Amino acid sequence: MQEILFGIDALPSAIGQCRRPMLVCDGSYRFLGTRDKIDSALGEKAGGSPLVVFSSFASNPLYEDVCKGVDLFRREGCDCILAVGGGSSLDTAKCIKLFGGMDPRGGNYLTREWTPSDVKLIAIPTTAGTGSESTRYAVIYFEGKKQSITHEGIIPNIAILDGEALRTLPPYQRKCTLLDALCQGIESWWSVNSTPESVGYSRACVEGIMRDWRGYINDDNGALYDRMMLHANYGGRAICVTQTTAPHAFSYKLTSTYGLPHGHAVAVCLPEIWAFMIGNMQGCVDPRGQQYLWGVFCDIASALGAGSPSEGVDLFRSLLGDLHIENPVSPSPREDIEMLSGSVNPLRLSNNPVRLTSGDMAAIYSKVLGVS
């Protein structure tokens, strides 16, 4: 069971009896307002020895990067991992824990049965978006291809939520990560894999974000930073149960094709997919039935502050307008629609509550790209 702590002052107790922690962080760590407290806590454990820091990884971490981190961890005799940063840092640290428990002489870690090490992994997120500090997922790249890692053993043992880390986020990144969290909450809610537990997390995520987003975007308010970090964590806990659905599946190629941040790409897909599902309830594949799904759509709309599912779609679109989040523009939309439709991962679609054909996907991408 993961332990969730609040405030960076909880770090010394989280480290506990570890004597040789390894810090996994990216280049933004040097700008972090809580860096001095983190360094101090790690320095006390190091007993005057140099800190073991691993930051040699790309923004989209490579398999080779992770292997270097594993080698450093072993060479330095580290006994716990502290991951500080956004998704890249947390994903890298999760994979170091995963591969660190495996025999290095056995060849490619990705092709073998995964046996994570039992070292303590502490995660301190610096963005309020993915909720990765509480999920069993990580993404790395091998030979140019995305590798989705899923294993219960990589859920961090301890997550420390401290909203102070959000104070220095650029406005656009703040918006994109907020939207990623909101989409995760919504998608998990309507997923065919939803449970009473995940729905509770989804509701807390969506209602919390809708209550606090204006102040979070526009004001310098520490209490709002703390609350937004928690809202995003609820979204992460929700998808840890259910996984994501069609909006995420549609978003990945938009990110690589048009250079959109992940949260931006997911957010422009979600209202078009939701609108399609509302109009095609006969395609419901959730075993709980159309009536159940319609009730879920009504609950989501209510959490957003709308009176009906259709009004919920309109409200979400208005939110994108308020945040100045625009849909991508393609110089060759017809060709791109065909390419995008063929890129969607069918595994992600299997979690979606309404069936989508290749023709449906093309129609939805046409809406996303503004093609009539």
Salt bridges, closest charged atoms under 4 A:
ASP9 OD1 - LYS37 NZ 3.28
ASP39 OD2 - ARG35 NE 3.20
GLU76 OE1 - ARG20 NH2 2.81
ASP103 OD1 - ARG105 NE 3.01
GLU152 OE2 - ARG136 NE 3.44
GLU164 OE2 - ARG167 NE 2.93
ASP180 OD1 - HIS248 NE2 3.43
ASP180 OD1 - HIS262 NE2 3.47
GLU187 OE2 - HIS248 ND1 2.55
GLU207 OE2 - ARG203 NH1 3.84
ASP212 OD1 - ARG211 NE 3.64
ASP212 OD2 - ARG227 NE 2.96
ASP212 OD2 - HIS231 NE2 2.84
ASP220 OD1 - ARG167 NH1 2.27
GLU272 OE1 - ARG317 NH2 2.92
ASP286 OD1 - ARG288 NE 2.95
ASP314 OD1 - ARG317 NH1 3.75
ASP322 OD2 - ARG214 NH2 3.37
